[in-house]
Amino acid sequence: MKEIQDKIKKFNDERKWSDPKYIKDIMLNMSEEIGEMWSIIKWVDTQKQMELIKENKKEVENFIGDMIYLILKIAYICGVDSKKAIEDVLEELGGRFPKDLVRGNHGNTRAGGIDLKQSKNP
């Protein structure tokens, strides 16, 4: 991850796009990208979503690439080690959602799901 994060930094540095003032704009860009992906699969059931994803694979790949790029750009601008960040999150999620308790269930405690973070912070 560090290698690709450094490559993204170099790419942006060469274009003078690494200024922290762009963080809010990057986040707005992420919202726009999510909207584009959502427009492919909105208002249909899961089976149809998967069909549409398959039919629009190039757009879906582009969405995923854009989002990874934008996340890693925010990471380096904020001085965050993306590898450490994801490892920390996976550890936290493992504690919140133990596989033996949540397998096949969601984490929305208001709808019957399990989230041990919620049970610790009433």
C-alpha contacts under 8 A as a table, 3 or more apart, distances in Angstrom:
res1	aa1	res2	aa2	distance
1	M	4	I	5.38
1	M	5	Q	6.04
1	M	82	S	6.82
1	M	83	K	5.95
2	K	5	Q	4.96
2	K	6	D	5.98
2	K	81	D	7.43
2	K	82	S	7.20
2	K	83	K	6.98
3	E	6	D	5.17
3	E	7	K	6.22
4	I	7	K	4.85
4	I	8	I	6.13
5	Q	8	I	5.12
5	Q	9	K	6.22
5	Q	72	L	5.68
5	Q	73	K	7.16
5	Q	76	Y	6.90
5	Q	82	S	7.78
6	D	9	K	4.96
6	D	10	K	6.17
6	D	76	Y	7.96
7	K	10	K	5.11
7	K	11	F	6.18
8	I	11	F	5.05
8	I	12	N	6.21
8	I	69	Y	7.10
8	I	72	L	7.35
8	I	73	K	6.54
9	K	12	N	5.16
9	K	13	D	5.86
9	K	18	S	7.20
9	K	73	K	6.75
9	K	76	Y	6.86
10	K	13	D	5.01
10	K	14	E	6.10
11	F	14	E	5.44
11	F	15	R	6.80
12	N	15	R	5.15
12	N	16	K	6.01
12	N	17	W	4.84
12	N	18	S	5.62
13	D	16	K	4.84
13	D	17	W	5.90
13	D	18	S	5.60
14	E	17	W	7.71
16	K	19	D	7.20
17	W	22	Y	7.50
18	S	22	Y	7.40
18	S	77	I	6.46
19	D	22	Y	5.92
19	D	77	I	7.31
20	P	23	I	5.61
20	P	77	I	6.02
20	P	78	C	7.57
21	K	24	K	7.11
22	Y	25	D	5.09
22	Y	26	I	6.07
23	I	26	I	5.07
23	I	27	M	6.32
23	I	74	I	6.39
23	I	77	I	7.83
24	K	27	M	5.11
24	K	28	L	6.30
25	D	28	L	5.00
25	D	29	N	6.11
26	I	29	N	4.90
26	I	30	M	6.24
26	I	70	L	6.52
26	I	74	I	7.41
27	M	30	M	4.96
27	M	31	S	6.44
28	L	31	S	5.07
28	L	32	E	6.35
29	N	32	E	5.01
29	N	33	E	6.22
30	M	33	E	5.02
30	M	34	I	6.19
30	M	67	M	6.49
30	M	70	L	7.02
31	S	34	I	5.09
31	S	35	G	6.24
32	E	35	G	5.05
32	E	36	E	6.36
33	E	36	E	5.08
33	E	37	M	6.40
33	E	63	F	6.39
33	E	66	D	7.51
33	E	67	M	7.36
34	I	37	M	5.16
34	I	38	W	5.99
34	I	63	F	7.69
35	G	38	W	4.92
35	G	39	S	6.08
36	E	39	S	5.18
36	E	40	I	6.95
36	E	63	F	7.90
37	M	40	I	5.43
37	M	41	I	7.06
37	M	59	E	7.85
37	M	60	V	6.81
37	M	63	F	6.59
38	W	41	I	5.37
38	W	42	K	5.50
39	S	42	K	5.51
40	I	49	Q	7.90
40	I	52	L	6.71
40	I	53	I	7.38
40	I	56	N	7.82
41	I	44	V	6.38
41	I	48	K	7.79
41	I	49	Q	5.05
41	I	52	L	6.51
41	I	53	I	7.37
42	K	49	Q	7.81
44	V	48	K	5.94
44	V	49	Q	6.19
45	D	48	K	5.46
45	D	49	Q	6.14
46	T	49	Q	4.91
46	T	50	M	6.25
47	Q	50	M	5.28
47	Q	51	E	6.41
48	K	51	E	4.95
48	K	52	L	6.11
49	Q	52	L	5.09
49	Q	53	I	6.08
50	M	53	I	5.00
50	M	54	K	6.18
51	E	54	K	5.14
51	E	55	E	6.14
52	L	55	E	4.95
52	L	56	N	5.95
53	I	56	N	5.11
53	I	57	K	5.58
53	I	60	V	6.60
54	K	57	K	5.07
56	N	59	E	5.48
56	N	60	V	6.30
57	K	60	V	4.95
57	K	61	E	6.00
58	K	61	E	5.11
58	K	62	N	6.15
59	E	62	N	4.97
59	E	63	F	6.16
60	V	63	F	4.99
60	V	64	I	6.26
61	E	64	I	5.16
61	E	65	G	6.09
62	N	65	G	5.06
62	N	66	D	5.97
63	F	66	D	5.11
63	F	67	M	6.12
64	I	67	M	5.17
64	I	68	I	6.16
65	G	68	I	5.24
65	G	69	Y	6.05
66	D	69	Y	5.10
66	D	70	L	6.11
67	M	70	L	5.09
67	M	71	I	6.03
68	I	71	I	5.16
68	I	72	L	6.07
69	Y	72	L	5.32
69	Y	73	K	6.04
70	L	73	K	4.96
70	L	74	I	6.23
71	I	74	I	5.22
71	I	75	A	6.17
72	L	75	A	4.80
72	L	76	Y	6.32
72	L	82	S	6.87
73	K	76	Y	5.47
73	K	77	I	6.23
74	I	77	I	5.16
74	I	78	C	6.04
75	A	78	C	5.23
75	A	79	G	6.06
75	A	80	V	4.78
75	A	81	D	6.75
75	A	82	S	6.21
76	Y	79	G	4.86
76	Y	80	V	5.71
76	Y	81	D	7.24
77	I	80	V	7.66
80	V	85	A	7.18
81	D	84	K	5.42
81	D	85	A	6.14
82	S	85	A	4.89
82	S	86	I	6.16
83	K	86	I	5.43
83	K	87	E	6.20
84	K	87	E	5.08
84	K	88	D	6.02
85	A	88	D	5.19
85	A	89	V	6.22
86	I	89	V	5.03
86	I	90	L	6.10
87	E	90	L	5.17
87	E	91	E	6.26
88	D	91	E	5.14
88	D	92	E	6.23
89	V	92	E	5.01
89	V	93	L	6.01
90	L	93	L	5.06
90	L	94	G	5.99
91	E	94	G	5.09
91	E	95	G	6.53
92	E	95	G	5.27
92	E	96	R	6.31
93	L	96	R	4.92
93	L	97	F	5.74
94	G	97	F	5.30
94	G	98	P	5.54
94	G	99	K	7.54
95	G	98	P	5.86
95	G	116	L	7.38
96	R	115	D	5.47
96	R	116	L	4.60
96	R	117	K	5.49
97	F	101	L	7.08
97	F	102	V	5.97
97	F	107	G	7.61
97	F	114	I	6.95
97	F	115	D	5.85
97	F	116	L	6.54
98	P	101	L	5.47
98	P	102	V	6.16
99	K	102	V	5.34
99	K	103	R	5.34
100	D	103	R	5.94
101	L	114	I	7.54
102	V	105	N	5.07
102	V	106	H	6.94
102	V	107	G	7.82
102	V	113	G	7.80
102	V	114	I	6.26
105	N	113	G	6.10
105	N	114	I	7.31
106	H	113	G	4.98
106	H	114	I	6.57
107	G	113	G	4.59
107	G	114	I	4.79
107	G	115	D	5.12
108	N	111	A	5.49
108	N	112	G	6.55
108	N	113	G	4.64
108	N	114	I	6.56
108	N	115	D	7.09
109	T	112	G	5.06
109	T	113	G	4.37
109	T	114	I	5.49
109	T	115	D	6.35
109	T	118	Q	7.40
110	R	113	G	6.99
115	D	118	Q	5.49
115	D	119	S	6.82
116	L	119	S	4.98
116	L	120	K	6.34
117	K	120	K	5.27
117	K	121	N	6.37
118	Q	121	N	5.15
118	Q	122	P	6.21
119	S	122	P	6.00
